[in-house]
Amino acid sequence: MTRTILDIHILQAVPPSNLNRDDTGTPKSATYGGVRRARVSSQAWKRAARKAFEELLPASELGVRTKKVAEVLAERIRERDTSLTASVAIELAAETLRVATGSKIEPPKRKSKGEPDDTDRESGQAPESSYLMFLSSRQLDALAALALEGGPGGDAKALKKYLQAKENKVRARQAADSQHSVDIALFGRMVADSTDLNVDAAAQVAHAISVHAAEIESDYFTAVDDKSREDESGAGMIGSIDFNSSTLYRYAAVDVNELHRNLGGGLDEKQSPTIPAQKAVGAFLEAFVTSLPTGKINTFGNHTLPAAVIVKLRTRRPISFVGAFEEPVNVGEAGGFMRQTCERLANYVPDLERQYGVTEDERSWVVRVGEQTKVLQGLGTEVTLKELVKDVEAAVAERLGAGA
């Protein structure tokens, strides 16, 4: 069976910044090719992409990931029945979620001072899941409707009895396991207490690493107290912030077939069944290319866009080009890493694809900026980002339609 895999390769220069820090506040790093590289974790960039979805997709196509899932569902319930109090709605929501997901939805517990470590008391807060739960907007709507159907007027006892019926249990499970949002379909979902509700992620995002050795620097700063008197010397505050700068290689792959299965054919029967996957691919492509983790963004203002984006639509398997930078790129004679990085990639990609015979039936596009990236012209059709998204969506529709 022919697969449809979308590979996204990005070269992006980032000035002094701290995009993604560890528990000590230091920019994350990794050893690759025997040298220390700057690193931005895959989770950080997936989070940035999810935030970017808020501007690219309607709220109905997105999900929410939270422990406070009972409160979120209770809000949906009260939107449908405004006569219910918050506490009654939360009670309905918690019971519905217990049946739908098999998870414990309980008030969080906390230890009281002076008590043994194994002694907990309920905090009196709204019930929560013990882990982050990921539900789509449409799933929450379906569960809210079910809760009110089984517990009209806020009757929690009636709802509990209603959900004991086998057919209603099945309906509750189906409500939590259908009509997945774009972000759930792309990034997956794990339900610890009900593995049958898990969703395999269609997207894989690599840790971004610098193509060169990177050093961590430190910025010592002081702050002046606006109300200090003339006879008062010294700073009101002193501190330091670690940072680095880097030219990053970023990579992500999307299994379009898996994404199509996760999303299904959509709700509109008049619409092509490939539309949901097309829109999701286009949104992920634009979000991943343009997004940026916001760590210390107010301190460094490191707002950059990629110098080059190479997109490949493959039929067999995803392929990263990170091997081109296993030997770190050296700084150019006039400074900078981007020119040598592009030259390295322009030589590596054709050689790799030729040796492994992965060029047949594959389509490639290149978005690039500046004279330094000119050498990448031969790796694909040159387009703008807008044209890239449009072309990839059309190619995905063609591939999925042919496989129907």
N, C-alpha and C positions, 0 to 999 in steps of 0.2 A: 504493500500500500504506500502510495506517495504521500509524504508528509509535507507540511508547510511550516517552516521554521523561520522566524524573523530574527536576524542578528543585527545588533546595533553596536557600533564601535565609535568611540568619541575621544578626541584629543582636546583637552581644555587646560589652559594656563590659568593658575590661580595665584594672585599676589599674596603678600603676608596675610595670614588668616589662621583661624582655628575652627575649621568646619565641624570637626567631630573629635571630641576629646575623651580621654579615659578618666578613671576615677580620681586621678591626681590633677586633672585639668590640662594635661599635656596632649598635644595633637597625636592621634593614633598613628602607628607606624607598623611596618612589617619588613622582614628580611626576604629579599628575592634576588637571585643571582649573586648571593654573597654580600650584598650591601643593604643598608637600611634605606627603606623607601617611605615616603609619606603615604598615608592610607586613609581612605574614607570608607567606613563600613557599608556593606550592602543595606543594612537596616536603615542607616541614616539617609541613604538616597531613595530607598523605597518610601520612607516616611515623607520626604520632600515631594516625591511624585504623587503620593496620595493627596497631599495638600494642594498640589497643582490641579488635581482632578476637580476640585471645588469650583474652579473657574472655567473648566473645559466641559463639564458634564452636569446635567440637572441633578438635584438632590435625590430624586427618585431612583437614579442609577447607581447610587453610592450606598455604602454601609457605615455602621458605627461599631467601633471595637472598644468595649469598656467592661469593667466589673459592675458598674452601676446599671446593668441592663434592665433590672426591674423598674428603676426610675424612668428609664427611657421608654419602656413599653407602657408604663403607667401614664405617661404624657400622651401617648397615642390613644389610650383608652379614654382619657378625659376629653380629648378632642372630639370623640364620638358621643360621649355622654357627659355633658358639662355639669350635670347634677351630682356627680360623684365627687367625694372628697379625695384628697391626695392619698390619704392612708388606705381608703377602700380600694382605690385604683391600684395601688402598689400591692395590696393583698391579692387581687385578681391576677395581676401581672406575674407575681412570684409563683403562684400555683400553676399558671399556664406554662411558664418557662420550665418548671420542674418536670412537667410531663413532656413538653416538646423537646427538651434537650437532655433529659436525664441527669441534669446537674443539680447540685445542692445550691439553693438560693436562700441564704440565711443572713441574718444581721452580722456584721463583722464583729469579731471579738477582740478584746484588748486586755492586757494584764494590769492589775491594780497594784499600786505600790505596796511593798511589804508582803505580797503573796508569793507563794512558791511559783517557779517557772511553769509548772504544769497546771496552774489554776487560772482559768479564764472567766471573764464575766462578759455578758452581752453589753454592747455599747449603747444599745437603744437606737441605733441608726437604721436607715432603710436596708432591707435585705440586699445582698450582693452575691455575685458569683465569686468563687474562690480564685478564678483566673479570668483573663481578658476574653470576653465572648464577642464574636464577630457576627453580626446579623445585618442583612440588607434592609433598606427602607421598606421594600415590598413585603419582606418576611415579617417585619414588625407590624405592618398594617394588617396582614393576614392573621397574625396572632392576636392582635387587639380585637379584631372582629370576632374571632373564635371565643375570646374571653367574655365578651358581652353577650354572645349567643348562649353560652353555657351558664353565665352568671348575670342574668338581666337585673338591672337595678342595683348592681353591686353585691349580689347574693353569693358570697364566697362558698358557702356550703353547697349550694346548688351547682356551682362550677366544679367543685371537687367531685361530686357525684356524677356530673356530666362527663368529666374527663376519665372516669373509671370505665366507661363503656369502650369496648375495643375499637369500634369504628371511629370514635372521637379521638382516641389516643393516636390512631393512624393519621387522622386529619391534622392533629397538632404536630406530629413528626414531619408530615409532608409540608406543612406551612414553614417549618424551619429549614427544610432541605430542598426548596424549589425557588425559582425566581431569584437566583443569586445576583448580587450587585457586581459591577465591573471590578471593583477592588478586591472582592472575595474571589472572583473567578481568576484574576491575575495573580494574586499573592497567596491564595489558599486560606484554609481555615482548619484549625484543630479544635475539636470538642473532646476534652479529655475523658469525659464520662460516657460519651457515645461516639465511638470511632466511626460508626456508619454515617455520621453527619459530617465527617471530615471532607474537605475539598482539596484536591491536589492542585498546587499552584501551577498556573500555566506560564508564569514568568520566572526567569532566573536572573538575578542581578549579582554581578561580581563585585568584590571589594575594589574600589578604584585605587590604583597605586601610581606613584610617580614613575616616570620612565627613566629617572636618574636617581642617584644617591641624594638624599635630602637630610639636611641638618635642622635640628630644633633650636630656635633662638628664643630669647627672653626679652620682653619689653618692661623695663622698670618705669613706673609712673608715680607721680604725686598729684594730689588734689588740694586745692587751696580752699580754706574755709572762708566763705564770703563775709562772715561776720567777725573775722579775727581783727584784733586791734593792731595798730601800728607797732606797738611795743611787743607784740607776740610774734616770735619767729618760728620757722618750721612749717611743715605741711600739715594740713588737716587729716590727710590719709596718704599712706604709701603702699605700694604693692607691685606685683609683677604678673605678667601674662605671657605664657609660652605661645609660640606661633611658628609656622613654617610657610614656605612658598614652594610651588611645585607645578610641573606640567604633567597632568594626569592622563592615564589611559583608563577609560571607562568602558564597560561592556555589559550588555544585557541580551538575553535571548527570550523569545516568546514562542511557545508551542501553540501555534494558531489552532490546530485541531483540538487540543485539550481545552483551549479557551472557548472554542465553539461548543464543545460538549458541556462545559461548565455553565455557559450562558443559556443554552437552548436556542430555540428558534424565535424567541420574542413573543409578545402578546398580541400583535396585530397580524391577523391571518392574511391580510392583503399585502403585507410587507414581505420582502424577500427574507428567507430564513437566515441569510448570511449577514444581514444588517447589524445585529447586535455585536457580532465578532468584528466586523469592519470598524464600527465606531469605537469599540474598545481598543483595537490595535492602534487606530489613529490617535486616540487620547493618550495611550501609554507612550507612543512614540514621541509625541509633542511634549508630554509631561517629563519624560526621562531626559530628553535633550535639553530642555530649558530650565529645569528645576535646579535648585541649589540648597543644600542643607543650611540651616540658619544659625549654626553655632557661632557665637560672638560676632554676629553680622553687624551689630551696631558699633562695635569696637573697631572693626577693620573695613567695613563697607566694601567687601570683596565681591561685588556683583559683576561676574563675567559670564559670557556665553562661549560655547565651544568654538575653537578655530576650525575644526573639521569634524564632520559626521559621515560615517560610511555605513550604509545599510545594505544588507544582503538578504534576499529571500531564497532560502535553501529548501531542498527536497529530501534530504537524508538525515542530517544531524546538525546541531549548533557547533560553531567553531570560533573560539576566541583567538585573537591575534597577539595575546600578551607575550607569547614566545619571542616575538620580535624584539622585546626589551629585556630579555633575560640577562643579556650583557648591557649594563646601564649606558645610557646615552651620555656623551661628554658635552660640556658646554662648547658652543661654537666659537670661532675665532673672534667674532664681533660680539660675543655674548649670546645667551638664549639657548633654548633646547628645541624649540618647535621645528626649525628647518631640518635639523638632523633627525628628529623624530619622524617627520613626514617622509624623508628620504629612506629611512630604515623600513617604514611600513610599505612604501611603494615598491621596494625590492622584495620584501618578505612575502606579501600576500600573493602575488602571481606565482611565485616559486612554490609556496605551500599548496595552492589550489591545483597547480599543474601536477605536482608529484603525487597528490592523493586523488586526482581525477574528480574534483568536486565542482567543476565549473559548468557542467551540462545543466541545461534547463534552470539556470539560476539568474536572478536579476539583481542588479546592483545600482545604487545611487550614491552620489557624493554631494554634500553641502559643505562648502569651504569658504574661508575668509582670508584674504591677504595673499601676497606673493609667496610667502613661505610655504604655503600649502599647495602651490601650483602643481607640484610633482604628483599629487594624488589624483589628478584629472583622469588618468588611465584606469582607475579602479571602479569607475561606474559613470552613469549618466549624471551630469552636473545639473542640479536643481536648487531651488530655494527651499526653505523649510516648509512653506505652504504647499509648494508643488510636491515635495516629498511625501507629506501626509496624504495628499489626494491620490498620488500614484500608488502608494502602498495599499491604501484602502481598496482601490480598484483591483490591484493584483490579488489581494486576499479574497475579494468577492469572486474573482475569476477562478482561483484555485479551489475554494470551497464549493463553488457552484459546479465545477467539473467533477468533484468527488462525491457529489450528492447522489 
